[in-house]
Amino acid sequence: RNDFNKREDIADPLEILQDGYKNTFGDNE
C-alpha cells in the first residue's frame, strides 16, 4: 500500500505541472 502512495505523489505534481503548462501557454482556448 505504501508503493501506491508513492506513485500517487508523482502523479499529483505531474497533473499540476501539465495544468500549469497549458495555463502558461494559454492552450486552453
N, C-alpha and C positions, 0 to 999 in steps of 0.2 A: 504494500500500500504506500510505502514511502517513495518507491520508484515513480509511482503515478503522480504523487505530489510534486516531485522534482520536474516532471515532464510538463505539468500544467504551469509551473513557474516560467518555463521557457516560452510556452505558447501565449502566456499572458502578455509579456512585453512585446512579443512578436506581433501580436494583433494591434497593440497600441502603436507600435512603430509603423505598421502599414497604414494605420489611420492617420498618423501624423504625416506620413509621406504623401498621401493623397491630399491632405489639407494644405501642405506646403506647396505642392504642385498645382493645387486647385483642380484636380481631375474629377471633382465632384460637381460637374456642371449639371 
